[in-house]
Amino acid sequence: MTIPELIDSLIAASCEEMPDEARKSLDDAIDHIVSSMNDEELNNLFQMGLGKMEKEDYEQLLMESILSQNIACA
């Protein structure tokens, strides 16, 4: 299993119903893995994720991110 596959699996697991404490621990594990990646690995992970998205899903995510001020428009 590659790191991107592991991260995908952990994210999918965190979407399942579970106690809040377990979800926080899982989110912390995901954060730890992602924060230890270098810029190139993060970019590759990001590109792989975008490749799996439909255009409509990407546009919706982009708009939600802009509205929630998670990213900026240039």
N, C-alpha and C positions, 0 to 999 in steps of 0.2 A: 504494500500500500504506500503510495506516495504522500508527501505532506499535503498537497492540495486535496487529495482524496480523503485524507484523515480529517482535514478541516471541514470539508463538505459533510462528512459523516457526523462530526461533532455538532455542526450547525443543525443538521437534520434532527439529531437527537435532542437538541435544546428546544426544538419546536414541539416536541411531544409533551404531553401532560406529565408533570412531575412536581414534587415539592419545591418551594421557592429556594430553599437552601441548596438543593441539588442543582437547580438551574443556575444559581449564582456560581457554584463550584465549576460547573461545566463552562460557563461564560468566562470565568477566570482562566481556565485551562486554554480556551481558544485565544484569549487576549495574550497569554504568555507565549503561545506558539507563534502568533502573528508578530508580536513585538520583538521576537528574537530573529525574525527574518531580515535580510538585507534588502536594499531598494530594488535590486534586480529580481529577487525572488518575489517580492510583493507585487512588482509590476507584472511578472509572469502570472501570478495568481489572479490578479485583477483582469488581465487579458483573457485568461481561461474562463473566468466567470462571465465576462461580457460575451464571449463566443457562444455560451449556452443560452443566453437570453434572447427572447423574441424582441423585435423592434418596439412593439407596444409596451412590453414590460420595461424595457430600458428607458423609454420616454417617461413612463409613469414614475419609475424610480428617480430619474433625474428631476422631475418636477417636485416630487415629495422631498427630495434632498434640498432643493433650492428653497422651497417654502419653509422647511424646518431649519434653514440656515446652516445645514451641514456642509454645504459647498458654496462657492461663490461663482458668479457669472463674470466673464471677462468680455 
